[in-house]
Amino acid sequence: MNTAHATIRSEKAARYLVQLCKHFAHKIPARWEDDTGHADFGFGTCDMTASVGTLQLSCSAPEPEGLERV
């Protein structure tokens, strides 16, 4: 499995997590709760976690090309 991680600093991390998941949900399966989210692109996934001041993204895909697309 190919993986990539990112940390985005923001005081509005939880708000952005919900916005991203709602945006993704228009086209792909996505779910979220207060401080976690998950988007399934088919060729890979992205798990999101919001905490005070940061939004963590953890992306994975079976193929390198899929990870690049995520």
PDB file of N, CA, C, O and CB in Angstrom:
ATOM      1  N   MET A   1       0.854  -1.185   0.000  1.00  0.00           N
ATOM      2  CA  MET A   1       0.000   0.000   0.000  1.00  0.00           C
ATOM      3  C   MET A   1       0.891   1.237   0.000  1.00  0.00           C
ATOM      4  O   MET A   1       1.863   1.304   0.753  1.00  0.00           O
ATOM      5  CB  MET A   1      -0.967   0.004   1.230  1.00  0.00           C
ATOM      6  N   ASN A   2       0.570   2.194  -0.824  1.00  0.00           N
ATOM      7  CA  ASN A   2       1.279   3.471  -0.914  1.00  0.00           C
ATOM      8  C   ASN A   2       0.559   4.486  -0.038  1.00  0.00           C
ATOM      9  O   ASN A   2      -0.668   4.569  -0.069  1.00  0.00           O
ATOM     10  CB  ASN A   2       1.367   3.971  -2.393  1.00  0.00           C
ATOM     11  N   THR A   3       1.308   5.259   0.741  1.00  0.00           N
ATOM     12  CA  THR A   3       0.689   6.216   1.654  1.00  0.00           C
ATOM     13  C   THR A   3       1.384   7.570   1.582  1.00  0.00           C
ATOM     14  O   THR A   3       2.547   7.675   1.192  1.00  0.00           O
ATOM     15  CB  THR A   3       0.721   5.685   3.087  1.00  0.00           C
ATOM     16  N   ALA A   4       0.649   8.589   1.963  1.00  0.00           N
ATOM     17  CA  ALA A   4       1.185   9.942   2.085  1.00  0.00           C
ATOM     18  C   ALA A   4       0.434  10.627   3.217  1.00  0.00           C
ATOM     19  O   ALA A   4      -0.743  10.355   3.454  1.00  0.00           O
ATOM     20  CB  ALA A   4       1.051  10.746   0.736  1.00  0.00           C
ATOM     21  N   HIS A   5       1.131  11.517   3.910  1.00  0.00           N
ATOM     22  CA  HIS A   5       0.537  12.223   5.041  1.00  0.00           C
ATOM     23  C   HIS A   5       0.823  13.712   4.912  1.00  0.00           C
ATOM     24  O   HIS A   5       1.858  14.121   4.385  1.00  0.00           O
ATOM     25  CB  HIS A   5       1.079  11.675   6.387  1.00  0.00           C
ATOM     26  N   ALA A   6      -0.113  14.507   5.402  1.00  0.00           N
ATOM     27  CA  ALA A   6       0.079  15.961   5.392  1.00  0.00           C
ATOM     28  C   ALA A   6      -0.540  16.541   6.649  1.00  0.00           C
ATOM     29  O   ALA A   6      -1.536  16.032   7.163  1.00  0.00           O
ATOM     30  CB  ALA A   6      -0.546  16.610   4.116  1.00  0.00           C
ATOM     31  N   THR A   7       0.061  17.608   7.131  1.00  0.00           N
ATOM     32  CA  THR A   7      -0.469  18.355   8.271  1.00  0.00           C
ATOM     33  C   THR A   7      -0.679  19.786   7.819  1.00  0.00           C
ATOM     34  O   THR A   7       0.249  20.441   7.345  1.00  0.00           O
ATOM     35  CB  THR A   7       0.491  18.285   9.515  1.00  0.00           C
ATOM     36  N   ILE A   8      -1.903  20.266   7.966  1.00  0.00           N
ATOM     37  CA  ILE A   8      -2.249  21.632   7.584  1.00  0.00           C
ATOM     38  C   ILE A   8      -2.567  22.388   8.857  1.00  0.00           C
ATOM     39  O   ILE A   8      -3.444  21.985   9.622  1.00  0.00           O
ATOM     40  CB  ILE A   8      -3.457  21.672   6.579  1.00  0.00           C
ATOM     41  N   ARG A   9      -1.873  23.461   9.085  1.00  0.00           N
ATOM     42  CA  ARG A   9      -2.136  24.275  10.271  1.00  0.00           C
ATOM     43  C   ARG A   9      -3.289  25.221   9.978  1.00  0.00           C
ATOM     44  O   ARG A   9      -3.284  25.948   8.985  1.00  0.00           O
ATOM     45  CB  ARG A   9      -0.870  25.068  10.701  1.00  0.00           C
ATOM     46  N   SER A  10      -4.285  25.195  10.872  1.00  0.00           N
ATOM     47  CA  SER A  10      -5.438  26.083  10.715  1.00  0.00           C
ATOM     48  C   SER A  10      -6.226  26.113  12.010  1.00  0.00           C
ATOM     49  O   SER A  10      -6.399  25.090  12.672  1.00  0.00           O
ATOM     50  CB  SER A  10      -6.341  25.628   9.537  1.00  0.00           C
ATOM     51  N   GLU A  11      -6.695  27.284  12.360  1.00  0.00           N
ATOM     52  CA  GLU A  11      -7.565  27.414  13.530  1.00  0.00           C
ATOM     53  C   GLU A  11      -8.984  26.940  13.213  1.00  0.00           C
ATOM     54  O   GLU A  11      -9.814  26.808  14.113  1.00  0.00           O
ATOM     55  CB  GLU A  11      -7.591  28.873  14.018  1.00  0.00           C
ATOM     56  N   LYS A  12      -9.258  26.686  11.938  1.00  0.00           N
ATOM     57  CA  LYS A  12     -10.586  26.230  11.510  1.00  0.00           C
ATOM     58  C   LYS A  12     -10.521  24.810  10.957  1.00  0.00           C
ATOM     59  O   LYS A  12     -11.266  24.476  10.036  1.00  0.00           O
ATOM     60  CB  LYS A  12     -11.168  27.182  10.452  1.00  0.00           C
ATOM     61  N   ALA A  13      -9.654  23.983  11.496  1.00  0.00           N
ATOM     62  CA  ALA A  13      -9.418  22.638  10.971  1.00  0.00           C
ATOM     63  C   ALA A  13     -10.702  21.808  10.915  1.00  0.00           C
ATOM     64  O   ALA A  13     -10.972  21.171   9.897  1.00  0.00           O
ATOM     65  CB  ALA A  13      -8.380  21.922  11.823  1.00  0.00           C
ATOM     66  N   ALA A  14     -11.483  21.803  11.968  1.00  0.00           N
ATOM     67  CA  ALA A  14     -12.715  20.997  11.993  1.00  0.00           C
ATOM     68  C   ALA A  14     -13.705  21.487  10.943  1.00  0.00           C
ATOM     69  O   ALA A  14     -14.376  20.684  10.294  1.00  0.00           O
ATOM     70  CB  ALA A  14     -13.366  21.043  13.392  1.00  0.00           C
ATOM     71  N   ARG A  15     -13.794  22.780  10.779  1.00  0.00           N
ATOM     72  CA  ARG A  15     -14.696  23.351   9.771  1.00  0.00           C
ATOM     73  C   ARG A  15     -14.264  22.938   8.366  1.00  0.00           C
ATOM     74  O   ARG A  15     -15.101  22.565   7.543  1.00  0.00           O
ATOM     75  CB  ARG A  15     -14.731  24.890   9.884  1.00  0.00           C
ATOM     76  N   TYR A  16     -12.964  23.002   8.090  1.00  0.00           N
ATOM     77  CA  TYR A  16     -12.462  22.618   6.778  1.00  0.00           C
ATOM     78  C   TYR A  16     -12.655  21.129   6.512  1.00  0.00           C
ATOM     79  O   TYR A  16     -12.942  20.735   5.381  1.00  0.00           O
ATOM     80  CB  TYR A  16     -10.993  22.980   6.656  1.00  0.00           C
ATOM     81  N   LEU A  17     -12.499  20.299   7.540  1.00  0.00           N
ATOM     82  CA  LEU A  17     -12.732  18.866   7.392  1.00  0.00           C
ATOM     83  C   LEU A  17     -14.156  18.613   6.911  1.00  0.00           C
ATOM     84  O   LEU A  17     -14.369  17.848   5.970  1.00  0.00           O
ATOM     85  CB  LEU A  17     -12.475  18.132   8.723  1.00  0.00           C
ATOM     86  N   VAL A  18     -15.126  19.250   7.550  1.00  0.00           N
ATOM     87  CA  VAL A  18     -16.530  19.079   7.155  1.00  0.00           C
ATOM     88  C   VAL A  18     -16.757  19.603   5.746  1.00  0.00           C
ATOM     89  O   VAL A  18     -17.452  18.959   4.960  1.00  0.00           O
ATOM     90  CB  VAL A  18     -17.465  19.798   8.143  1.00  0.00           C
ATOM     91  N   GLN A  19     -16.190  20.753   5.407  1.00  0.00           N
ATOM     92  CA  GLN A  19     -16.355  21.309   4.062  1.00  0.00           C
ATOM     93  C   GLN A  19     -15.795  20.372   3.002  1.00  0.00           C
ATOM     94  O   GLN A  19     -16.435  20.138   1.976  1.00  0.00           O
ATOM     95  CB  GLN A  19     -15.673  22.672   3.962  1.00  0.00           C
ATOM     96  N   LEU A  20     -14.602  19.835   3.245  1.00  0.00           N
ATOM     97  CA  LEU A  20     -14.006  18.893   2.290  1.00  0.00           C
ATOM     98  C   LEU A  20     -14.886  17.667   2.108  1.00  0.00           C
ATOM     99  O   LEU A  20     -15.153  17.252   0.980  1.00  0.00           O
ATOM    100  CB  LEU A  20     -12.609  18.469   2.754  1.00  0.00           C
ATOM    101  N   CYS A  21     -15.335  17.089   3.210  1.00  0.00           N
ATOM    102  CA  CYS A  21     -16.143  15.871   3.124  1.00  0.00           C
ATOM    103  C   CYS A  21     -17.474  16.131   2.427  1.00  0.00           C
ATOM    104  O   CYS A  21     -17.916  15.314   1.620  1.00  0.00           O
ATOM    105  CB  CYS A  21     -16.389  15.301   4.519  1.00  0.00           C
ATOM    106  N   LYS A  22     -18.115  17.252   2.725  1.00  0.00           N
ATOM    107  CA  LYS A  22     -19.369  17.584   2.045  1.00  0.00           C
ATOM    108  C   LYS A  22     -19.138  17.774   0.552  1.00  0.00           C
ATOM    109  O   LYS A  22     -19.955  17.352  -0.267  1.00  0.00           O
ATOM    110  CB  LYS A  22     -19.992  18.852   2.649  1.00  0.00           C
ATOM    111  N   HIS A  23     -18.027  18.410   0.199  1.00  0.00           N
ATOM    112  CA  HIS A  23     -17.690  18.610  -1.212  1.00  0.00           C
ATOM    113  C   HIS A  23     -17.474  17.262  -1.903  1.00  0.00           C
ATOM    114  O   HIS A  23     -18.034  17.010  -2.970  1.00  0.00           O
ATOM    115  CB  HIS A  23     -16.426  19.495  -1.350  1.00  0.00           C
ATOM    116  N   PHE A  24     -16.661  16.402  -1.290  1.00  0.00           N
ATOM    117  CA  PHE A  24     -16.404  15.082  -1.866  1.00  0.00           C
ATOM    118  C   PHE A  24     -17.688  14.268  -1.991  1.00  0.00           C
ATOM    119  O   PHE A  24     -17.860  13.537  -2.966  1.00  0.00           O
ATOM    120  CB  PHE A  24     -15.386  14.323  -1.016  1.00  0.00           C
ATOM    121  N   ALA A  25     -18.584  14.383  -1.026  1.00  0.00           N
ATOM    122  CA  ALA A  25     -19.802  13.564  -0.981  1.00  0.00           C
ATOM    123  C   ALA A  25     -20.732  13.804  -2.166  1.00  0.00           C
ATOM    124  O   ALA A  25     -21.639  13.009  -2.411  1.00  0.00           O
ATOM    125  CB  ALA A  25     -20.551  13.834   0.300  1.00  0.00           C
ATOM    126  N   HIS A  26     -20.517  14.892  -2.904  1.00  0.00           N
ATOM    127  CA  HIS A  26     -21.328  15.128  -4.099  1.00  0.00           C
ATOM    128  C   HIS A  26     -21.017  14.118  -5.203  1.00  0.00           C
ATOM    129  O   HIS A  26     -21.854  13.867  -6.070  1.00  0.00           O
ATOM    130  CB  HIS A  26     -21.102  16.546  -4.616  1.00  0.00           C
ATOM    131  N   LYS A  27     -19.805  13.535  -5.174  1.00  0.00           N
ATOM    132  CA  LYS A  27     -19.392  12.636  -6.254  1.00  0.00           C
ATOM    133  C   LYS A  27     -18.908  11.260  -5.799  1.00  0.00           C
ATOM    134  O   LYS A  27     -18.971  10.302  -6.569  1.00  0.00           O
ATOM    135  CB  LYS A  27     -18.316  13.284  -7.036  1.00  0.00           C
ATOM    136  N   ILE A  28     -18.425  11.149  -4.559  1.00  0.00           N
ATOM    137  CA  ILE A  28     -17.856   9.887  -4.071  1.00  0.00           C
ATOM    138  C   ILE A  28     -18.370   9.602  -2.662  1.00  0.00           C
ATOM    139  O   ILE A  28     -18.875  10.507  -1.998  1.00  0.00           O
ATOM    140  CB  ILE A  28     -16.300   9.937  -4.084  1.00  0.00           C
ATOM    141  N   PRO A  29     -18.247   8.355  -2.194  1.00  0.00           N
ATOM    142  CA  PRO A  29     -18.635   8.065  -0.815  1.00  0.00           C
ATOM    143  C   PRO A  29     -17.719   8.815   0.163  1.00  0.00           C
ATOM    144  O   PRO A  29     -16.496   8.686   0.108  1.00  0.00           O
ATOM    145  CB  PRO A  29     -18.582   6.538  -0.546  1.00  0.00           C
ATOM    146  N   ALA A  30     -18.321   9.584   1.041  1.00  0.00           N
ATOM    147  CA  ALA A  30     -17.581  10.312   2.071  1.00  0.00           C
ATOM    148  C   ALA A  30     -18.435  10.366   3.329  1.00  0.00           C
ATOM    149  O   ALA A  30     -19.659  10.481   3.263  1.00  0.00           O
ATOM    150  CB  ALA A  30     -17.200  11.752   1.590  1.00  0.00           C
ATOM    151  N   ARG A  31     -17.771  10.283   4.472  1.00  0.00           N
ATOM    152  CA  ARG A  31     -18.488  10.379   5.744  1.00  0.00           C
ATOM    153  C   ARG A  31     -17.635  11.183   6.716  1.00  0.00           C
ATOM    154  O   ARG A  31     -16.417  11.274   6.560  1.00  0.00           O
ATOM    155  CB  ARG A  31     -18.815   8.960   6.325  1.00  0.00           C
ATOM    156  N   TRP A  32     -18.285  11.766   7.721  1.00  0.00           N
ATOM    157  CA  TRP A  32     -17.568  12.566   8.692  1.00  0.00           C
ATOM    158  C   TRP A  32     -18.353  12.631   9.983  1.00  0.00           C
ATOM    159  O   TRP A  32     -19.568  12.439  10.016  1.00  0.00           O
ATOM    160  CB  TRP A  32     -17.302  13.969   8.152  1.00  0.00           C
ATOM    161  N   GLU A  33     -17.623  12.906  11.037  1.00  0.00           N
ATOM    162  CA  GLU A  33     -18.178  13.174  12.363  1.00  0.00           C
ATOM    163  C   GLU A  33     -17.540  14.465  12.842  1.00  0.00           C
ATOM    164  O   GLU A  33     -17.028  15.236  12.030  1.00  0.00           O
ATOM    165  CB  GLU A  33     -17.915  11.980  13.374  1.00  0.00           C
ATOM    166  N   ASP A  34     -17.561  14.713  14.124  1.00  0.00           N
ATOM    167  CA  ASP A  34     -17.067  15.984  14.647  1.00  0.00           C
ATOM    168  C   ASP A  34     -15.631  16.298  14.228  1.00  0.00           C
ATOM    169  O   ASP A  34     -15.349  17.400  13.756  1.00  0.00           O
ATOM    170  CB  ASP A  34     -17.156  15.979  16.143  1.00  0.00           C
ATOM    171  N   ASP A  35     -14.735  15.347  14.395  1.00  0.00           N
ATOM    172  CA  ASP A  35     -13.330  15.645  14.128  1.00  0.00           C
ATOM    173  C   ASP A  35     -12.628  14.598  13.259  1.00  0.00           C
ATOM    174  O   ASP A  35     -11.399  14.560  13.210  1.00  0.00           O
ATOM    175  CB  ASP A  35     -12.598  15.779  15.424  1.00  0.00           C
ATOM    176  N   THR A  36     -13.397  13.756  12.579  1.00  0.00           N
ATOM    177  CA  THR A  36     -12.814  12.772  11.669  1.00  0.00           C
ATOM    178  C   THR A  36     -13.616  12.714  10.376  1.00  0.00           C
ATOM    179  O   THR A  36     -14.812  13.006  10.354  1.00  0.00           O
ATOM    180  CB  THR A  36     -12.760  11.380  12.331  1.00  0.00           C
ATOM    181  N   GLY A  37     -12.939  12.335   9.309  1.00  0.00           N
ATOM    182  CA  GLY A  37     -13.615  12.184   8.021  1.00  0.00           C
ATOM    183  C   GLY A  37     -12.921  11.129   7.185  1.00  0.00           C
ATOM    184  O   GLY A  37     -11.762  10.791   7.421  1.00  0.00           O
ATOM    185  N   HIS A  38     -13.644  10.616   6.207  1.00  0.00           N
ATOM    186  CA  HIS A  38     -13.111   9.593   5.318  1.00  0.00           C
ATOM    187  C   HIS A  38     -13.716   9.796   3.933  1.00  0.00           C
ATOM    188  O   HIS A  38     -14.926   9.974   3.795  1.00  0.00           O
ATOM    189  CB  HIS A  38     -13.412   8.158   5.859  1.00  0.00           C
ATOM    190  N   ALA A  39     -12.869   9.768   2.913  1.00  0.00           N
ATOM    191  CA  ALA A  39     -13.320   9.869   1.518  1.00  0.00           C
ATOM    192  C   ALA A  39     -12.738   8.693   0.745  1.00  0.00           C
ATOM    193  O   ALA A  39     -11.543   8.407   0.826  1.00  0.00           O
ATOM    194  CB  ALA A  39     -12.889  11.238   0.868  1.00  0.00           C
ATOM    195  N   ASP A  40     -13.607   8.014  -0.007  1.00  0.00           N
ATOM    196  CA  ASP A  40     -13.190   6.854  -0.800  1.00  0.00           C
ATOM    197  C   ASP A  40     -13.298   7.211  -2.278  1.00  0.00           C
ATOM    198  O   ASP A  40     -14.397   7.322  -2.822  1.00  0.00           O
ATOM    199  CB  ASP A  40     -14.058   5.594  -0.465  1.00  0.00           C
ATOM    200  N   PHE A  41     -12.146   7.388  -2.922  1.00  0.00           N
ATOM    201  CA  PHE A  41     -12.113   7.788  -4.320  1.00  0.00           C
ATOM    202  C   PHE A  41     -12.186   6.598  -5.283  1.00  0.00           C
ATOM    203  O   PHE A  41     -12.232   6.787  -6.498  1.00  0.00           O
ATOM    204  CB  PHE A  41     -10.862   8.581  -4.589  1.00  0.00           C
ATOM    205  N   GLY A  42     -12.197   5.380  -4.746  1.00  0.00           N
ATOM    206  CA  GLY A  42     -12.198   4.201  -5.591  1.00  0.00           C
ATOM    207  C   GLY A  42     -10.789   3.716  -5.879  1.00  0.00           C
ATOM    208  O   GLY A  42     -10.500   2.529  -5.728  1.00  0.00           O
ATOM    209  N   PHE A  43      -9.920   4.609  -6.288  1.00  0.00           N
ATOM    210  CA  PHE A  43      -8.526   4.289  -6.570  1.00  0.00           C
ATOM    211  C   PHE A  43      -7.637   4.557  -5.362  1.00  0.00           C
ATOM    212  O   PHE A  43      -6.436   4.291  -5.398  1.00  0.00           O
ATOM    213  CB  PHE A  43      -8.033   5.090  -7.768  1.00  0.00           C
ATOM    214  N   GLY A  44      -8.233   5.088  -4.283  1.00  0.00           N
ATOM    215  CA  GLY A  44      -7.512   5.386  -3.044  1.00  0.00           C
ATOM    216  C   GLY A  44      -8.433   6.061  -2.049  1.00  0.00           C
ATOM    217  O   GLY A  44      -9.570   6.400  -2.377  1.00  0.00           O
ATOM    218  N   THR A  45      -7.947   6.258  -0.836  1.00  0.00           N
ATOM    219  CA  THR A  45      -8.756   6.861   0.214  1.00  0.00           C
ATOM    220  C   THR A  45      -7.993   7.978   0.907  1.00  0.00           C
ATOM    221  O   THR A  45      -6.771   8.081   0.807  1.00  0.00           O
ATOM    222  CB  THR A  45      -9.188   5.806   1.230  1.00  0.00           C
ATOM    223  N   CYS A  46      -8.747   8.809   1.612  1.00  0.00           N
ATOM    224  CA  CYS A  46      -8.162   9.862   2.430  1.00  0.00           C
ATOM    225  C   CYS A  46      -8.890   9.893   3.767  1.00  0.00           C
ATOM    226  O   CYS A  46     -10.108  10.062   3.821  1.00  0.00           O
ATOM    227  CB  CYS A  46      -8.241  11.247   1.715  1.00  0.00           C
ATOM    228  N   ASP A  47      -8.126   9.725   4.847  1.00  0.00           N
ATOM    229  CA  ASP A  47      -8.667   9.855   6.195  1.00  0.00           C
ATOM    230  C   ASP A  47      -8.214  11.190   6.751  1.00  0.00           C
ATOM    231  O   ASP A  47      -7.051  11.569   6.610  1.00  0.00           O
ATOM    232  CB  ASP A  47      -8.214   8.676   7.115  1.00  0.00           C
ATOM    233  N   MET A  48      -9.139  11.906   7.387  1.00  0.00           N
ATOM    234  CA  MET A  48      -8.870  13.234   7.900  1.00  0.00           C
ATOM    235  C   MET A  48      -9.160  13.284   9.394  1.00  0.00           C
ATOM    236  O   MET A  48     -10.128  12.691   9.870  1.00  0.00           O
ATOM    237  CB  MET A  48      -9.701  14.284   7.151  1.00  0.00           C
ATOM    238  N   THR A  49      -8.316  13.995  10.123  1.00  0.00           N
ATOM    239  CA  THR A  49      -8.508  14.187  11.558  1.00  0.00           C
ATOM    240  C   THR A  49      -8.218  15.639  11.894  1.00  0.00           C
ATOM    241  O   THR A  49      -7.150  16.162  11.574  1.00  0.00           O
ATOM    242  CB  THR A  49      -7.598  13.230  12.386  1.00  0.00           C
ATOM    243  N   ALA A  50      -9.176  16.283  12.542  1.00  0.00           N
ATOM    244  CA  ALA A  50      -8.995  17.666  12.968  1.00  0.00           C
ATOM    245  C   ALA A  50      -8.703  17.689  14.464  1.00  0.00           C
ATOM    246  O   ALA A  50      -9.346  16.993  15.250  1.00  0.00           O
ATOM    247  CB  ALA A  50     -10.251  18.523  12.633  1.00  0.00           C
ATOM    248  N   SER A  51      -7.735  18.493  14.834  1.00  0.00           N
ATOM    249  CA  SER A  51      -7.446  18.733  16.245  1.00  0.00           C
ATOM    250  C   SER A  51      -7.207  20.229  16.398  1.00  0.00           C
ATOM    251  O   SER A  51      -7.293  20.975  15.422  1.00  0.00           O
ATOM    252  CB  SER A  51      -6.203  17.888  16.745  1.00  0.00           C
ATOM    253  N   VAL A  52      -6.912  20.664  17.592  1.00  0.00           N
ATOM    254  CA  VAL A  52      -6.724  22.088  17.824  1.00  0.00           C
ATOM    255  C   VAL A  52      -5.556  22.594  16.972  1.00  0.00           C
ATOM    256  O   VAL A  52      -4.402  22.233  17.201  1.00  0.00           O
ATOM    257  CB  VAL A  52      -6.474  22.371  19.331  1.00  0.00           C
ATOM    258  N   GLY A  53      -5.874  23.420  16.006  1.00  0.00           N
ATOM    259  CA  GLY A  53      -4.850  24.048  15.181  1.00  0.00           C
ATOM    260  C   GLY A  53      -4.320  23.264  14.000  1.00  0.00           C
ATOM    261  O   GLY A  53      -3.505  23.792  13.244  1.00  0.00           O
ATOM    262  N   THR A  54      -4.755  22.007  13.804  1.00  0.00           N
ATOM    263  CA  THR A  54      -4.239  21.240  12.664  1.00  0.00           C
ATOM    264  C   THR A  54      -5.294  20.332  12.049  1.00  0.00           C
ATOM    265  O   THR A  54      -6.212  19.860  12.720  1.00  0.00           O
ATOM    266  CB  THR A  54      -3.048  20.409  13.094  1.00  0.00           C
ATOM    267  N   LEU A  55      -5.133  20.107  10.763  1.00  0.00           N
ATOM    268  CA  LEU A  55      -5.910  19.126  10.019  1.00  0.00           C
ATOM    269  C   LEU A  55      -4.910  18.119   9.467  1.00  0.00           C
ATOM    270  O   LEU A  55      -4.021  18.475   8.694  1.00  0.00           O
ATOM    271  CB  LEU A  55      -6.770  19.797   8.867  1.00  0.00           C
ATOM    272  N   GLN A  56      -5.062  16.853   9.869  1.00  0.00           N
ATOM    273  CA  GLN A  56      -4.171  15.782   9.429  1.00  0.00           C
ATOM    274  C   GLN A  56      -4.840  15.034   8.279  1.00  0.00           C
ATOM    275  O   GLN A  56      -6.006  14.650   8.377  1.00  0.00           O
ATOM    276  CB  GLN A  56      -3.829  14.810  10.607  1.00  0.00           C
ATOM    277  N   LEU A  57      -4.107  14.829   7.199  1.00  0.00           N
ATOM    278  CA  LEU A  57      -4.589  14.044   6.071  1.00  0.00           C
ATOM    279  C   LEU A  57      -3.701  12.817   5.931  1.00  0.00           C
ATOM    280  O   LEU A  57      -2.475  12.924   5.940  1.00  0.00           O
ATOM    281  CB  LEU A  57      -4.600  14.885   4.754  1.00  0.00           C
ATOM    282  N   SER A  58      -4.326  11.653   5.804  1.00  0.00           N
ATOM    283  CA  SER A  58      -3.602  10.403   5.604  1.00  0.00           C
ATOM    284  C   SER A  58      -4.223   9.718   4.389  1.00  0.00           C
ATOM    285  O   SER A  58      -5.348   9.222   4.447  1.00  0.00           O
ATOM    286  CB  SER A  58      -3.662   9.480   6.889  1.00  0.00           C
ATOM    287  N   CYS A  59      -3.477   9.698   3.297  1.00  0.00           N
ATOM    288  CA  CYS A  59      -3.985   9.162   2.036  1.00  0.00           C
ATOM    289  C   CYS A  59      -3.302   7.838   1.723  1.00  0.00           C
ATOM    290  O   CYS A  59      -2.130   7.642   2.044  1.00  0.00           O
ATOM    291  CB  CYS A  59      -3.768  10.167   0.885  1.00  0.00           C
ATOM    292  N   SER A  60      -4.046   6.932   1.093  1.00  0.00           N
ATOM    293  CA  SER A  60      -3.464   5.650   0.714  1.00  0.00           C
ATOM    294  C   SER A  60      -4.117   5.147  -0.564  1.00  0.00           C
ATOM    295  O   SER A  60      -5.255   5.486  -0.887  1.00  0.00           O
ATOM    296  CB  SER A  60      -3.625   4.616   1.848  1.00  0.00           C
ATOM    297  N   ALA A  61      -3.351   4.325  -1.279  1.00  0.00           N
ATOM    298  CA  ALA A  61      -3.824   3.723  -2.531  1.00  0.00           C
ATOM    299  C   ALA A  61      -2.960   2.513  -2.829  1.00  0.00           C
ATOM    300  O   ALA A  61      -1.782   2.492  -2.472  1.00  0.00           O
ATOM    301  CB  ALA A  61      -3.781   4.747  -3.717  1.00  0.00           C
ATOM    302  N   PRO A  62      -3.534   1.493  -3.486  1.00  0.00           N
ATOM    303  CA  PRO A  62      -2.743   0.315  -3.816  1.00  0.00           C
ATOM    304  C   PRO A  62      -1.664   0.594  -4.859  1.00  0.00           C
ATOM    305  O   PRO A  62      -0.615  -0.050  -4.843  1.00  0.00           O
ATOM    306  CB  PRO A  62      -3.645  -0.778  -4.309  1.00  0.00           C
ATOM    307  N   GLU A  63      -1.902   1.533  -5.758  1.00  0.00           N
ATOM    308  CA  GLU A  63      -0.956   1.857  -6.831  1.00  0.00           C
ATOM    309  C   GLU A  63      -0.413   3.280  -6.652  1.00  0.00           C
ATOM    310  O   GLU A  63      -1.148   4.150  -6.185  1.00  0.00           O
ATOM    311  CB  GLU A  63      -1.636   1.710  -8.218  1.00  0.00           C
ATOM    312  N   PRO A  64       0.832   3.542  -7.003  1.00  0.00           N
ATOM    313  CA  PRO A  64       1.391   4.890  -6.899  1.00  0.00           C
ATOM    314  C   PRO A  64       0.583   5.936  -7.676  1.00  0.00           C
ATOM    315  O   PRO A  64       0.433   7.070  -7.223  1.00  0.00           O
ATOM    316  CB  PRO A  64       2.820   4.886  -7.395  1.00  0.00           C
ATOM    317  N   GLU A  65       0.069   5.553  -8.837  1.00  0.00           N
ATOM    318  CA  GLU A  65      -0.723   6.487  -9.641  1.00  0.00           C
ATOM    319  C   GLU A  65      -2.007   6.899  -8.911  1.00  0.00           C
ATOM    320  O   GLU A  65      -2.432   8.051  -8.988  1.00  0.00           O
ATOM    321  CB  GLU A  65      -1.070   5.858 -11.001  1.00  0.00           C
ATOM    322  N   GLY A  66      -2.611   5.953  -8.209  1.00  0.00           N
ATOM    323  CA  GLY A  66      -3.817   6.253  -7.438  1.00  0.00           C
ATOM    324  C   GLY A  66      -3.527   7.206  -6.306  1.00  0.00           C
ATOM    325  O   GLY A  66      -4.324   8.099  -6.017  1.00  0.00           O
ATOM    326  N   LEU A  67      -2.385   7.021  -5.661  1.00  0.00           N
ATOM    327  CA  LEU A  67      -2.005   7.936  -4.571  1.00  0.00           C
ATOM    328  C   LEU A  67      -1.788   9.349  -5.106  1.00  0.00           C
ATOM    329  O   LEU A  67      -2.184  10.317  -4.458  1.00  0.00           O
ATOM    330  CB  LEU A  67      -0.724   7.436  -3.859  1.00  0.00           C
ATOM    331  N   GLU A  68      -1.173   9.481  -6.263  1.00  0.00           N
ATOM    332  CA  GLU A  68      -0.980  10.795  -6.858  1.00  0.00           C
ATOM    333  C   GLU A  68      -2.325  11.469  -7.120  1.00  0.00           C
ATOM    334  O   GLU A  68      -2.458  12.678  -6.930  1.00  0.00           O
ATOM    335  CB  GLU A  68      -0.177  10.682  -8.159  1.00  0.00           C
ATOM    336  N   ARG A  69      -3.315  10.704  -7.552  1.00  0.00           N
ATOM    337  CA  ARG A  69      -4.640  11.274  -7.834  1.00  0.00           C
ATOM    338  C   ARG A  69      -5.362  11.689  -6.555  1.00  0.00           C
ATOM    339  O   ARG A  69      -6.068  12.697  -6.534  1.00  0.00           O
ATOM    340  CB  ARG A  69      -5.495  10.267  -8.604  1.00  0.00           C
ATOM    341  N   VAL A  70      -5.184  10.912  -5.491  1.00  0.00           N
ATOM    342  CA  VAL A  70      -5.815  11.266  -4.216  1.00  0.00           C
ATOM    343  C   VAL A  70      -5.226  12.589  -3.750  1.00  0.00           C
ATOM    344  O   VAL A  70      -5.604  13.095  -2.694  1.00  0.00           O
ATOM    345  CB  VAL A  70      -5.605  10.143  -3.135  1.00  0.00           C
TER     346      VAL A  70
END
